[in-house]
Amino acid sequence: MIDRAHRWWMALYAVWSCALVGELVLLFLRPAGAIGWLRWLGWALFAISAILGWVPIFAFHRRGGVGKGKSYVHTTELVTSGLYALVRHPQYLAGDFIVAATICITQWWPTAAIGAVAIATNRLSMVKADRDLVAKFGAPYRRYMRSVPRASLVVGLWRRLHAERCGSAAEE
């Protein structure tokens, strides 16, 4: 029997999936918008989303204790290095970047409206992922949550650069 909370999360994932697919369908059905620099920004966001989406697969296989022949999602060890030293949920962030890219390329209000739904549901999904990972990894994940932002690449880079600068200053 599926409990009420599980049904709610499954509905949320369904809404997110439909919104993301809707975004991509609109991208191919709608001509690109008139503002050139915004289109270029959209394509740059797509490129960044590819990196954020694919790098975790290799990181989990390399450092996540994934068993031979298992999917990368079956980690047994907490990964906190590489991209995961900057953001806790790079693949979710990739989804946000895909949506933002689509909005920038199409420059059309329905794309922005559907995108707002996609980003909102994706952000709620990240909260659920954090809860699940606290249940899986416990106190180490809680410590990780305090030091690495959920999905802000800018904040993660800033913290990393600041920590490195402070570390090198302490060595002098």
Secondary structure, 3 states (H helix, E strand, C coil): CCCHHHHHHHHHHHHHHHHHHHHHHHHHHCCCCCCHHHHHHHHHHHHHHHHHHHHHHHHHHHHCCCCCCCCCCCCCCCCCCHHHHCCCCHHHHHHHHHHHHHHHHHCCHHHHHHHHHHHHHHHHHHHHHHHHHHHHHCHHHHHHHHHCCCCCHHHHHHHHHHHHHHHHHHHC
